[in-house]
Amino acid sequence: MTTERLTTELEDILKAGDIIRRGGLVAFPTETVYGLGANALDAEAVRSVYAAKGRPSDNPMIVHIAETSELDPLIKGGLDGISEVTRKAMDAFWPGPLTIIFPKSDTVPYATTGGLDTVAIRMPSNRTAYMLIAAALRPVAAPSANISGRPSPTTAEDVLEDMDGRIDAVIMGEQCDVGIESTVLDLTGEVPTILRPGIITKEALTEALGMEVVYYNALLERPVAEADPESGVADTEFKPKSPGMKYRHYSPKARVRLIEGSAEEFAAKARELGLEAIRNGQRPAILDYEEDELTAAHDLFADLREFDRQGYDLILIRTLEQSGLGFSVMNRMLKSAGYDIVN
């Protein structure tokens, strides 16, 4: 398969929309990371996304829409059944990097939801993403446009590293603004629960909704030993409601180790581990975001990929404070490192 490079001009966006309507796959920029788009209502097209990514089919996809009215056929009870708290979340953060979990309607195939009776939906704020969804005339299922388990792509070039020859087209857009995936918020239970942290933080959601928002318990715990090291699955019976909850994610080819402590403590430990790696014939890289959470969110995946391009074997990263946006970035750091933390 030849992967076509498309521009962000209207003619190419219309072409991309046609590819999706015909069951094809198009990678496109969003404000978070690049997504790999398919017709969310076409089970066969969705299955081709799983195949292109090497992604397990019980990992649900996020459905992207361009207008609130497009929710109506996708969720149980339609727009009239949306709760007050859900409307508050939509009013505050849509369009934007917030994914909301809804009970699904029969219109959405189980291939899209990973076999669940819920569906994850968001309305991206990126203009190219908006235009593509509108051009497709369909809701677009779009996980990150990378080989499953690799760092999510934040540039079109990142996408092509993983997907060239596997998908129909890539829209060669700009670098993504945010750099980590959307916050996923489950509003199907009594307590609003974050399943995946993102740039929209727990604190921001609590303030906007006027009620306490909590993290899903597993986000606060270190996973048990993996039951299946090959796939990175800690619990083979677990049915994830959101991407990134079950399988290994965000891992570069290099080994990642996290180091806790002050700048001075990090420098000393990184030097020690770096010299050890050099003695063992490895190339170490050192990464310290100096507690700048926004920069860390924007650059982490790009930095991990760049270190791989340069052939590093070990990446030593200073940890962030696990609160606010720092919690979200640390979620990615911890998974990329396989929870390898040096004190």
C-alpha positions as CSV (number, residue, x, y, z in Angstrom):
1,M,0.0,0.0,0.0
2,T,1.2,3.5,-0.8
3,T,0.4,6.1,1.8
4,E,-0.6,9.4,0.2
5,R,0.7,12.7,1.7
6,L,-2.2,15.2,1.8
7,T,-2.1,18.9,2.5
8,T,-4.4,20.8,4.8
9,E,-6.0,22.6,1.8
10,L,-9.7,22.1,1.2
11,E,-9.3,19.9,-1.9
12,D,-7.1,17.4,0.0
13,I,-9.4,17.5,3.1
14,L,-12.4,16.6,0.9
15,K,-10.3,13.7,-0.6
16,A,-9.4,12.5,2.9
17,G,-13.1,12.6,3.9
18,D,-13.9,10.5,0.8
19,I,-11.3,8.0,1.8
20,I,-12.9,7.6,5.3
21,R,-16.4,7.2,3.8
22,R,-15.1,4.4,1.6
23,G,-13.7,2.5,4.6
24,G,-10.1,3.8,4.4
25,L,-7.7,5.1,7.0
26,V,-6.4,8.7,7.2
27,A,-4.0,10.0,9.9
28,F,-4.7,13.7,10.8
29,P,-3.6,16.3,13.4
30,T,-5.6,17.2,16.4
31,E,-4.7,19.6,19.2
32,T,-3.5,16.6,21.3
33,V,-1.7,14.0,19.1
34,Y,-2.2,12.8,15.6
35,G,-5.1,10.4,15.2
36,L,-5.7,7.5,12.8
37,G,-9.2,8.1,11.5
38,A,-11.8,5.6,10.2
39,N,-15.5,5.6,9.9
40,A,-16.7,5.0,13.4
41,L,-19.9,3.3,12.2
42,D,-18.1,0.9,9.9
43,A,-17.0,-2.1,11.9
44,E,-14.8,-3.4,9.1
45,A,-13.0,0.0,8.8
46,V,-12.5,0.0,12.5
47,R,-11.0,-3.5,12.5
48,S,-8.5,-2.3,9.8
49,V,-7.4,0.4,12.4
50,Y,-6.6,-2.4,14.9
51,A,-4.7,-4.2,12.2
52,A,-2.7,-1.2,11.1
53,K,-1.7,-0.3,14.7
54,G,-1.2,-3.9,15.9
55,R,-3.7,-2.9,18.5
56,P,-5.7,-5.5,20.6
57,S,-9.4,-5.4,19.7
58,D,-10.7,-5.0,23.3
59,N,-9.0,-1.5,23.5
60,P,-11.8,1.0,22.8
61,M,-11.5,3.8,20.4
62,I,-12.4,7.5,20.8
63,V,-15.1,8.7,18.4
64,H,-14.5,12.3,17.1
65,I,-17.4,14.5,16.1
66,A,-17.6,18.1,14.7
67,E,-20.9,19.3,16.2
68,T,-22.9,18.6,19.3
69,S,-25.8,17.5,17.2
70,E,-23.8,14.5,16.0
71,L,-24.0,13.0,19.5
72,D,-27.7,12.3,19.1
73,P,-27.6,9.0,17.1
74,L,-24.4,7.8,18.9
75,I,-25.6,7.7,22.6
76,K,-28.3,6.0,24.4
77,G,-31.3,8.3,24.8
78,G,-29.9,10.8,22.4
79,L,-29.3,14.4,23.3
80,D,-32.4,14.5,25.5
81,G,-30.9,11.9,27.8
82,I,-27.8,13.9,28.6
83,S,-27.4,14.7,32.3
84,E,-26.8,18.2,33.7
85,V,-23.3,17.3,34.8
86,T,-22.5,16.0,31.3
87,R,-23.8,19.3,29.7
88,K,-21.6,21.3,32.1
89,A,-18.6,19.3,31.0
90,M,-19.4,19.8,27.3
91,D,-20.1,23.5,27.7
92,A,-16.9,24.0,29.6
93,F,-14.5,22.0,27.5
94,W,-15.9,21.2,24.1
95,P,-14.5,21.7,21.5
96,G,-11.2,20.7,23.2
97,P,-9.1,17.9,24.7
98,L,-11.8,16.2,26.8
99,T,-13.2,12.8,26.0
100,I,-16.5,11.8,27.7
101,I,-17.8,8.3,28.2
102,F,-21.5,7.8,27.3
103,P,-23.8,4.8,27.2
104,K,-23.7,3.9,23.5
105,S,-26.6,3.5,21.1
106,D,-27.1,0.5,18.8
107,T,-25.7,2.7,16.0
108,V,-22.2,2.4,17.3
109,P,-20.6,-1.1,16.5
110,Y,-19.0,-3.0,19.3
111,A,-15.8,-3.1,17.2
112,T,-15.5,0.7,17.9
113,T,-16.1,0.4,21.7
114,G,-14.0,-2.7,22.3
115,G,-17.1,-4.7,23.1
116,L,-18.4,-2.3,25.7
117,D,-21.9,-0.8,26.0
118,T,-20.2,2.6,26.4
119,V,-18.7,4.9,23.8
120,A,-15.9,7.5,24.3
121,I,-16.6,10.7,22.4
122,R,-14.8,14.0,21.9
123,M,-15.0,17.1,19.8
124,P,-11.5,18.3,18.8
125,S,-10.7,22.0,18.6
126,N,-8.1,21.6,15.9
127,R,-9.3,23.2,12.6
128,T,-7.9,20.5,10.4
129,A,-9.6,17.8,12.5
130,Y,-12.9,19.7,12.4
131,M,-12.7,20.0,8.6
132,L,-11.9,16.3,8.1
133,I,-14.8,15.1,10.3
134,A,-17.2,17.5,8.5
135,A,-15.8,16.3,5.1
136,A,-16.2,12.7,6.1
137,L,-19.9,13.2,6.9
138,R,-19.4,10.5,9.5
139,P,-18.2,10.3,13.1
140,V,-14.5,9.4,13.0
141,A,-13.0,6.8,15.3
142,A,-9.4,7.8,15.9
143,P,-6.8,6.3,18.2
144,S,-3.3,7.7,18.1
145,A,-1.7,7.2,14.7
146,N,1.2,5.0,15.9
147,I,2.2,1.4,16.3
148,S,0.5,0.2,19.5
149,G,2.7,0.7,22.5
150,R,5.0,3.3,20.8
151,P,5.0,7.0,21.9
152,S,2.1,8.8,20.4
153,P,2.9,10.9,17.3
154,T,2.8,14.7,17.5
155,T,4.0,15.4,13.9
156,A,3.1,14.0,10.5
157,E,6.7,12.7,10.3
158,D,6.2,10.7,13.5
159,V,3.1,9.1,11.9
160,L,5.0,8.1,8.8
161,E,7.7,6.5,10.9
162,D,5.1,4.0,12.1
163,M,2.4,4.0,9.4
164,D,3.9,4.5,6.0
165,G,2.7,1.7,3.8
166,R,0.0,0.7,6.4
167,I,-2.7,3.3,5.8
168,D,-4.2,5.2,2.9
169,A,-3.2,8.8,3.7
170,V,-1.6,11.2,6.1
171,I,-2.7,14.8,6.3
172,M,0.7,16.6,6.7
173,G,-0.4,19.2,9.2
174,E,1.3,21.1,12.0
175,Q,2.9,19.9,15.2
176,C,0.2,19.2,17.8
177,D,-0.3,22.0,20.4
178,V,-0.8,19.9,23.6
179,G,1.4,16.8,23.0
180,I,-0.4,14.3,25.2
181,E,-3.8,12.6,24.6
182,S,-7.1,13.9,25.8
183,T,-8.4,13.6,29.3
184,V,-11.0,10.8,29.4
185,L,-13.9,11.4,31.8
186,D,-16.4,8.7,32.7
187,L,-19.8,10.2,33.5
188,T,-21.8,7.0,33.4
189,G,-21.6,6.4,37.1
190,E,-22.5,8.4,40.2
191,V,-19.1,10.0,40.6
192,P,-17.3,11.7,37.7
193,T,-14.1,9.6,37.2
194,I,-11.0,10.3,35.2
195,L,-9.9,7.2,33.3
196,R,-7.0,8.8,31.5
197,P,-5.5,12.1,32.7
198,G,-4.7,14.9,30.3
199,I,-4.2,18.6,30.0
200,I,-7.7,19.2,31.4
201,T,-6.9,18.3,35.0
202,K,-8.9,16.9,37.9
203,E,-8.8,20.3,39.5
204,A,-10.2,22.1,36.4
205,L,-13.0,19.5,36.0
206,T,-13.9,19.7,39.7
207,E,-14.3,23.4,39.5
208,A,-16.3,23.3,36.2
209,L,-18.7,20.6,37.3
210,G,-19.2,21.9,40.8
211,M,-18.6,18.5,42.3
212,E,-15.6,16.3,43.2
213,V,-14.0,14.5,40.3
214,V,-11.9,11.4,41.2
215,Y,-9.2,9.4,39.5
216,Y,-9.9,5.8,38.5
217,N,-8.2,3.7,41.2
218,A,-5.7,2.0,38.9
219,L,-4.2,5.4,38.1
220,L,-3.1,5.8,41.7
221,E,-1.5,2.3,42.0
222,R,1.5,0.7,40.5
223,P,0.4,-2.3,38.4
224,V,1.0,-5.8,39.6
225,A,3.5,-7.9,37.7
226,E,2.5,-8.4,34.1
227,A,0.5,-11.6,33.4
228,D,1.6,-11.4,29.7
229,P,4.9,-9.7,29.3
230,E,4.7,-9.9,25.4
231,S,1.6,-7.7,25.3
232,G,2.2,-5.8,28.5
233,V,-1.1,-6.9,30.0
234,A,-1.3,-6.8,33.8
235,D,-4.8,-8.2,34.0
236,T,-6.0,-10.4,31.1
237,E,-9.7,-10.2,32.3
238,F,-9.8,-6.4,32.6
239,K,-12.1,-4.7,30.0
240,P,-10.8,-1.1,29.6
241,K,-13.3,1.7,29.1
242,S,-10.7,4.0,27.8
243,P,-7.5,3.7,25.6
244,G,-4.3,3.4,27.6
245,M,-5.8,1.5,30.6
246,K,-4.7,-2.1,29.9
247,Y,-1.7,-2.4,27.6
248,R,1.9,-1.1,27.6
249,H,2.0,2.4,26.1
250,Y,4.3,5.3,25.1
251,S,7.5,3.2,25.0
252,P,10.4,4.1,22.8
253,K,12.9,1.5,21.7
254,A,15.4,2.8,24.3
255,R,15.0,1.8,27.9
256,V,13.5,4.6,30.0
257,R,14.3,5.1,33.7
258,L,12.8,7.7,35.9
259,I,14.8,9.4,38.7
260,E,13.2,11.2,41.6
261,G,14.7,14.1,43.5
262,S,15.9,17.6,43.3
263,A,17.8,19.0,40.3
264,E,21.1,18.3,42.1
265,E,20.1,14.8,43.1
266,F,18.9,14.0,39.6
267,A,22.1,15.3,38.1
268,A,24.2,13.1,40.4
269,K,22.1,10.0,39.9
270,A,21.9,10.5,36.1
271,R,25.7,10.9,35.9
272,E,26.1,7.7,37.9
273,L,23.7,5.7,35.8
274,G,24.9,7.3,32.6
275,L,28.5,6.3,33.2
276,E,27.4,2.8,34.1
277,A,25.6,2.6,30.8
278,I,28.7,3.9,28.9
279,R,30.8,1.2,30.5
280,N,28.3,-1.3,29.2
281,G,28.6,0.0,25.7
282,Q,25.3,1.9,25.7
283,R,24.5,5.5,24.8
284,P,22.6,7.3,27.6
285,A,20.4,10.4,27.2
286,I,19.3,12.7,30.0
287,L,16.0,14.6,30.1
288,D,15.1,17.2,32.8
289,Y,12.0,19.4,32.2
290,E,12.9,21.4,35.3
291,E,9.3,21.1,36.6
292,D,7.9,22.8,33.6
293,E,4.7,20.7,33.2
294,L,3.5,22.4,30.0
295,T,6.8,21.9,28.2
296,A,7.0,18.3,29.4
297,A,3.5,17.6,28.1
298,H,4.2,19.2,24.7
299,D,7.7,17.7,24.3
300,L,7.7,14.3,26.0
301,F,6.6,12.1,23.1
302,A,8.6,14.1,20.6
303,D,11.7,13.8,22.7
304,L,11.3,10.0,23.2
305,R,11.0,9.6,19.4
306,E,14.0,11.9,18.7
307,F,16.2,9.9,21.1
308,D,15.3,6.8,19.3
309,R,16.2,8.4,15.9
310,Q,19.6,9.3,17.4
311,G,20.2,5.7,18.5
312,Y,20.2,6.2,22.3
313,D,19.9,3.0,24.4
314,L,18.9,4.5,27.7
315,I,16.8,7.6,28.6
316,L,17.1,9.0,32.1
317,I,14.2,11.4,33.0
318,R,13.6,13.5,36.1
319,T,10.1,13.0,37.5
320,L,7.5,15.7,38.0
321,E,5.3,16.5,40.9
322,Q,2.3,14.3,40.7
323,S,-0.4,16.9,40.9
324,G,-2.3,18.9,38.3
325,L,-0.8,18.6,34.8
326,G,2.2,16.9,36.4
327,F,0.1,13.9,37.3
328,S,-1.0,13.6,33.6
329,V,2.5,13.8,32.3
330,M,3.8,11.4,34.9
331,N,1.1,8.9,33.8
332,R,2.9,8.8,30.4
333,M,6.4,8.8,31.9
334,L,5.6,5.9,34.2
335,K,4.2,3.8,31.4
336,S,7.0,4.6,29.1
337,A,9.4,3.5,31.8
338,G,7.5,0.4,32.7
339,Y,7.3,1.9,36.2
340,D,11.1,1.8,36.6
341,I,11.7,4.5,39.2
342,V,15.1,5.3,40.8
343,N,15.0,7.0,44.2
